[in-house]
Amino acid sequence: MWKKNILEDLEAGLLKYKTAGEFLADIKKKLRRGDEKEVKVAELRRLEQRSKTMKEFVQEFRRAVRENEYEGRPLVEEFKRRMNRMICQRLIESEQ
């Protein structure tokens, strides 16, 4: 676990790092592990249908959702934001 005074420990020579590069590499590695949930959410938010068929998009969306904690209305809203705008508009118009 990280100490609040990690920089002080580094400066005092209490840590195993020989260079600042090693220190930064270790921080990046720990941040990546700690941010796995946020990375998964970011992946979902980068997902877009673009030229994919609806079937392809749904499959990709389902894979991305399996690794997230979205459910219910927020999940539906996220799906609509990621859909091709023209398809979304056509669906809205067809409901009227």
Rosetta blueprint (number, residue, H / E / L):
1 M L
2 W L
3 K L
4 K L
5 N L
6 I H
7 L H
8 E H
9 D H
10 L H
11 E H
12 A L
13 G L
14 L L
15 L L
16 K L
17 Y L
18 K L
19 T L
20 A H
21 G H
22 E H
23 F H
24 L H
25 A H
26 D H
27 I H
28 K H
29 K H
30 K H
31 L H
32 R H
33 R H
34 G H
35 D L
36 E H
37 K H
38 E H
39 V H
40 K H
41 V H
42 A H
43 E H
44 L H
45 R H
46 R H
47 L L
48 E L
49 Q L
50 R L
51 S L
52 K L
53 T L
54 M H
55 K H
56 E H
57 F H
58 V H
59 Q H
60 E H
61 F H
62 R H
63 R H
64 A H
65 V H
66 R H
67 E L
68 N L
69 E L
70 Y L
71 E L
72 G H
73 R H
74 P H
75 L H
76 V H
77 E H
78 E H
79 F H
80 K H
81 R H
82 R H
83 M L
84 N L
85 R H
86 M H
87 I H
88 C H
89 Q H
90 R H
91 L H
92 I H
93 E H
94 S H
95 E L
96 Q L
